[in-house]
Amino acid sequence: MSFCDHCEGQRFDRAQVLRVLRATRKRLRKPDIACSADQTLAFAIEAVRALEIPHLESVDELVDGQVVH
């Protein structure tokens, strides 16, 4: 069983977003940084926006007889 390119891309993108959010959380936990909830969310949004996530078109083709979505 394989994932189509679109789904594989989504899995990669999700992993990328989670990594950048974890790094942002780690950065904001430092004792010398104090910010409000609004500022924290703004930092998280900024971090995700900075990622270069390509858009993959969905092509429905069979891989090993099955496409997993």
C-alpha positions, 0 to 999 in steps of 0.5 A: 500500500502506498500514499499518493503524491498529494497525501505524501506531501500532506504528511510531509507538510504536517511534519514540517509545521509540527517541527516549526511549532515545537521549535517556537514553543521551545524558544518562547519557554526561555525565561527571558521571554515573556509574552501574552497568549496573543503574542504567542499565537502571533509568533506561531502563525508567523513561524508557519507562514515562513514555511515554503509549503508547495501546493500539490495537485491531486491526481487519482491514479492507482499505486499497487492497485490502491491509492490511500487518501 
